[in-house]
Amino acid sequence: MAIKKKTTTKKKVAPKKKVAPKKKVAPKKKATTKSKAKKPAFGGYAINFAGREETVEQVFGNKPIAPSEMTKKIWVFIKSNSLSNR
């Protein structure tokens, strides 16, 4: 019994083309606004504590509390004293 040899053919590879380097383009600058007016507070809230005489102990109490409880007590204080613009 004779064994047949497989014949393989090599694929021809096309030569690589040289590519010219791309020119760098400067990024466009953003347009600046002429007036630097004060922006409103983020979220639409403007809270003013000016002239308040309360201490931290009067608002939060004397015992240690969690940050989430601090936030709740601050908002209760703001709403009860009408310190917000809403």
PEUR-V194957 format. One record per residue. N is the residue number from 1. RES is the residue in one letter. SS is DSSP state (H for helix, E for strand, L for the rest). OMEGA is omega in whole degrees, 0 to 359 (NA if undefined). BURIAL is b if it has 24 or more other ideal C-beta (glycine too) atoms within 12 Angstrom, else e. Layout:
N,RES,SS,OMEGA,BURIAL
N,RES,SS,OMEGA,BURIAL
//
This chain:
1,M,L,184,e
2,A,L,179,e
3,I,L,180,e
4,K,L,177,e
5,K,L,177,e
6,K,L,178,e
7,T,L,179,e
8,T,L,177,e
9,T,L,180,e
10,K,L,177,e
11,K,L,178,e
12,K,L,180,e
13,V,L,180,e
14,A,L,179,e
15,P,L,181,e
16,K,L,179,e
17,K,L,176,e
18,K,L,181,e
19,V,L,179,e
20,A,L,179,e
21,P,L,181,e
22,K,L,178,e
23,K,L,179,e
24,K,L,180,e
25,V,L,180,e
26,A,L,179,e
27,P,L,181,e
28,K,L,178,e
29,K,L,178,e
30,K,L,178,e
31,A,L,180,e
32,T,L,178,e
33,T,L,184,e
34,K,L,183,e
35,S,L,178,e
36,K,L,181,e
37,A,L,180,e
38,K,L,181,e
39,K,L,175,e
40,P,L,182,e
41,A,L,179,e
42,F,H,178,e
43,G,H,177,e
44,G,H,180,e
45,Y,L,172,e
46,A,L,183,e
47,I,E,183,e
48,N,L,178,e
49,F,L,183,e
50,A,L,177,e
51,G,L,180,e
52,R,L,180,e
53,E,L,180,e
54,E,L,177,e
55,T,L,179,e
56,V,H,179,e
57,E,H,180,e
58,Q,H,181,e
59,V,H,186,b
60,F,H,185,e
61,G,L,184,e
62,N,L,184,e
63,K,L,176,e
64,P,L,178,e
65,I,L,181,e
66,A,L,178,e
67,P,H,180,e
68,S,H,177,e
69,E,H,177,e
70,M,H,180,e
71,T,H,180,e
72,K,H,182,e
73,K,H,177,e
74,I,H,181,b
75,W,H,175,e
76,V,H,179,e
77,F,H,181,b
78,I,H,183,e
79,K,H,182,e
80,S,H,180,e
81,N,L,178,e
82,S,L,180,e
83,L,L,182,e
84,S,E,178,e
85,N,L,181,e
86,R,L,NA,e
//
